[in-house]
Amino acid sequence: MQALRGTGVALVTPFQADLSVDIEAFGRLIDFNIENGVDYLVVNGTTGESVTTSPEEKTQLLAFAKERIAGRKPLVYGLGSNDTHYVLEQLKKIDFTGVDAILSVCPYYNKPSQEGVFLHYTAIADASPVPVILYNVPGRTGINISAATTLRLAKHPNIIGTKDASANMEQYMTILEERPEGFLVISGDDMHTVPLISVGGDGIISVLGNAFPERFSRMTRLALEGNFTEAGALQRSFGKINPLMYEEANPVGIKLALKEAGICEPFVRLPLAPASASLVERVQVAAAPLLR
């Protein structure tokens, strides 16, 4: 799946003031990212507030995204749960026409063993009509998918890669050293994009790319071309804004940046709270030079 190398963007789900889905803003966001050079789009990821969108809204967002993207870029759909049976039932219901892969988050809260993680993903990969990308994000799930488990799963013919947000370079390098040919190793942490590519990684599924798609995509392309001097400079340019994206939980920060870019309003659903006045001001200051 070389089409999924480079910059993928985990799209936010824009809301209106009444917290209904803002489908027009979602369309603007899709076009903004495609027109500014991203390589593929991820719909219904955790950055898209998938835990607080209804099944009907998820269906609406996926159908709209497929129609709006219209084959211009690959589409990855977020489908994960800490209930394996739930994912298997969803795989039977979803229309995967136009979907290139699913991104499936590691089971959270119940904290399964590594064997449980292996069996969970094996069941999903056996049932999925499209390829599966693992998503390792210990900061949200409470467990790490170990390098050994990742490599064991990489042998499955329907598991094509991992998005790893462990921020563990030793783990990244172990997977890269021993992965089967064609298995993608994708950063799940924006600030590890260039470092991961420098040791053989394949790109990023980004949060910052929502609001800064041209700059972020250019950075990733330069790194994949081996131009680490320019790529590194662009990576450093995100140093001030990146911590603000998570200070009051994702996607509160990136929605503020998207407001500055003129794409959508920064509304989020509870239990996420509206951004503090302090965060609004600091995001405005940090985003300004990146939007010029």
C-alpha positions in Angstrom: 0.0 0.0 0.0 2.5 2.6 -1.2 -0.4 5.0 -1.6 -0.5 5.3 2.2 3.1 6.5 2.5 3.6 10.2 3.2 1.2 12.4 5.0 -2.2 11.2 6.1 -4.4 13.5 8.1 -6.8 12.4 10.9 -9.6 14.8 10.0 -11.6 16.6 12.8 -15.4 16.5 12.7 -16.6 20.1 12.6 -19.6 21.0 14.6 -22.1 23.9 14.5 -23.0 26.0 17.6 -25.8 23.5 18.4 -23.2 20.7 18.2 -24.7 19.1 15.2 -22.3 18.0 12.5 -21.2 20.9 10.2 -21.1 19.0 6.9 -20.3 22.1 4.9 -17.2 22.8 7.0 -16.3 19.1 6.7 -16.3 19.5 2.9 -14.1 22.6 3.2 -11.7 20.7 5.3 -11.5 17.8 2.9 -10.9 20.1 -0.1 -8.4 22.2 1.9 -6.3 19.2 2.7 -6.4 17.6 -0.8 -5.6 20.9 -2.5 -2.6 21.5 -0.2 -0.9 18.2 -0.9 -1.8 15.6 1.7 -1.4 12.0 0.5 -4.5 10.5 2.1 -7.3 11.2 4.6 -8.5 9.5 7.7 -12.2 9.8 8.7 -13.7 8.9 12.0 -10.4 8.6 13.9 -10.1 9.7 17.5 -9.2 13.2 16.3 -12.6 13.1 14.7 -14.3 12.7 18.1 -15.4 9.3 17.1 -16.3 8.4 20.7 -19.1 11.1 20.7 -20.5 10.8 17.2 -23.5 8.6 16.8 -23.7 5.6 14.4 -25.9 7.6 12.1 -23.4 10.5 12.1 -20.6 8.1 11.4 -22.5 6.7 8.4 -23.2 10.3 7.2 -19.6 11.4 7.5 -18.2 8.3 5.7 -20.7 8.6 2.8 -20.1 12.3 2.5 -16.3 11.9 2.6 -16.4 9.2 -0.1 -18.5 11.5 -2.4 -16.4 14.6 -1.7 -13.0 12.9 -2.1 -14.3 11.2 -5.3 -11.2 9.1 -5.7 -8.8 12.1 -5.5 -6.9 10.6 -2.5 -7.0 7.3 -0.6 -9.5 7.1 2.3 -8.9 5.4 5.6 -11.8 4.8 8.0 -11.3 4.7 11.8 -13.0 1.5 13.2 -11.9 0.3 16.6 -13.3 -0.6 20.0 -12.4 -2.4 23.2 -15.2 -4.8 22.3 -14.0 -7.1 19.5 -17.5 -8.4 18.8 -18.7 -4.8 18.2 -15.9 -4.3 15.5 -16.8 -7.5 13.8 -20.5 -6.6 13.7 -19.6 -3.2 12.2 -17.5 -4.8 9.6 -20.6 -6.6 8.3 -22.7 -3.3 8.2 -20.4 -0.7 6.7 -20.2 -0.1 3.0 -16.5 -0.2 2.3 -16.8 0.9 -1.3 -14.1 3.6 -1.8 -12.4 2.8 1.5 -8.7 1.8 1.1 -8.1 0.6 4.7 -9.3 0.8 8.3 -7.3 2.2 11.2 -8.2 0.3 14.3 -7.2 1.6 17.7 -5.8 -0.8 20.3 -8.4 -1.9 22.8 -8.6 0.6 25.7 -9.7 0.5 29.3 -9.9 -3.3 29.7 -6.1 -3.5 29.2 -5.8 -6.9 27.5 -2.6 -9.0 27.6 -0.4 -9.0 24.5 -2.0 -12.3 23.5 -5.4 -10.6 23.8 -4.3 -7.8 21.6 -3.0 -10.3 19.1 -6.3 -12.3 19.1 -8.3 -9.1 18.8 -6.5 -7.8 15.7 -6.4 -11.3 14.1 -10.2 -11.6 14.4 -10.6 -8.1 12.8 -8.1 -8.8 10.0 -9.7 -12.1 9.3 -13.1 -10.5 8.9 -12.2 -7.1 7.3 -12.9 -6.7 3.6 -10.2 -4.0 3.4 -6.7 -3.9 4.8 -6.1 -3.1 8.5 -3.7 -0.6 10.1 -2.9 -1.1 13.7 -3.1 2.0 16.0 -0.9 2.0 19.0 -1.5 5.0 21.3 -0.5 4.0 24.9 -1.3 7.5 26.2 -5.0 6.9 25.5 -5.4 3.2 25.8 -3.3 2.4 28.9 -1.3 -0.3 27.1 1.5 -0.5 24.5 1.3 -2.9 21.6 4.9 -4.3 21.9 7.3 -4.6 19.0 7.0 -8.4 19.3 3.2 -8.3 19.0 3.3 -5.8 16.2 5.8 -8.0 14.3 3.7 -11.1 15.0 0.6 -9.3 13.6 2.6 -8.0 10.6 2.7 -11.6 9.3 -1.1 -11.5 8.7 -1.7 -10.8 5.0 -4.5 -8.3 5.8 -2.6 -6.2 8.3 -0.5 -3.7 6.3 1.0 -1.4 8.8 1.0 0.3 12.2 0.4 3.8 13.3 2.5 4.0 16.4 2.2 6.9 18.9 4.3 5.4 21.6 7.1 8.0 21.0 9.5 5.1 21.6 12.3 5.3 19.1 13.8 1.9 20.2 10.4 0.3 19.6 10.1 2.0 16.2 13.6 0.8 15.2 12.9 -2.8 16.3 9.8 -2.9 14.2 11.5 -1.3 11.2 14.5 -3.7 11.4 12.4 -6.8 11.5 9.2 -5.9 9.6 8.1 -7.9 6.5 8.5 -6.2 3.2 5.8 -3.6 2.5 4.6 -3.3 6.1 4.1 0.4 6.9 5.5 2.0 10.0 3.6 5.3 10.4 4.2 7.9 13.1 1.2 8.7 15.3 3.0 11.7 16.8 3.5 14.8 14.7 6.8 15.7 16.3 8.3 12.3 15.6 7.6 12.4 11.8 11.0 13.4 10.6 12.9 11.3 13.3 10.9 8.2 12.4 11.4 8.7 8.6 15.2 9.2 9.2 15.4 5.6 10.5 13.2 4.1 7.8 9.6 5.0 8.6 6.9 5.6 6.0 5.2 8.9 7.1 2.6 10.2 9.5 -1.1 10.3 10.3 -1.2 13.8 11.5 -3.3 16.1 13.7 -1.4 19.3 12.7 -1.9 18.5 9.1 -5.6 19.5 9.4 -4.7 23.2 9.7 -1.3 23.3 8.1 -1.5 20.7 5.3 0.9 22.3 2.8 3.7 22.9 5.3 3.3 19.5 6.9 3.1 17.6 3.7 6.1 19.4 2.3 8.0 18.5 5.5 7.1 14.8 5.1 8.0 14.7 1.4 11.4 16.3 2.0 12.2 13.8 4.7 11.1 10.8 2.5 13.4 12.3 -0.2 16.3 12.3 2.3 16.5 16.1 2.6 16.6 16.2 6.4 18.1 19.7 6.6 15.0 21.3 5.2 12.6 18.7 6.7 14.2 19.3 10.1 13.7 23.0 9.9 10.0 22.6 9.1 9.7 20.1 11.9 11.1 22.6 14.3 8.7 25.3 13.0 5.8 23.3 14.7 7.6 23.2 18.1 5.7 26.0 19.7 2.2 25.1 18.5 2.3 21.3 18.9 2.1 21.2 22.8 -1.0 23.5 22.6 -2.8 21.0 20.5 -3.0 18.6 23.5 -2.9 21.0 26.5 -6.7 20.9 26.9 -7.2 17.6 25.0 -7.3 16.8 21.3 -9.0 18.1 19.1 -9.6 21.3 21.1 -6.3 22.8 20.0 -6.4 21.8 16.4 -10.0 23.1 16.0 -8.7 26.5 17.3 -6.0 26.4 14.6 -8.6 25.5 12.0 -10.7 28.6 13.0 -7.6 30.7 12.4 -7.3 29.0 9.0 -10.9 29.9 8.2 -12.1 26.3 7.9 -14.4 25.6 10.8 -15.5 26.8 14.3 -13.9 25.3 17.3 -16.9 23.6 18.9 -16.3 20.3 20.6 -18.7 17.9 22.4 -18.7 17.1 26.1 -16.9 15.8 28.0 -14.4 17.9 26.1 -14.7 21.5 27.3 -14.5 24.7 25.1 -11.0 26.1 25.0 -9.9 28.5 27.7 -9.3 32.1 26.8 -5.6 31.6 27.5 -5.4 28.7 25.0 -7.3 30.6 22.4 -4.9 33.5 22.6 -1.7 31.3 22.5 -2.9 29.3 19.6 -3.7 32.5 17.7 -0.1 33.7 18.3 1.5 30.3 17.5 -0.6 29.7 14.3 0.0 33.1 12.7 3.5 32.5 11.3 2.5 29.0 10.1 -0.5 30.4 8.1 1.4 33.1 6.2 
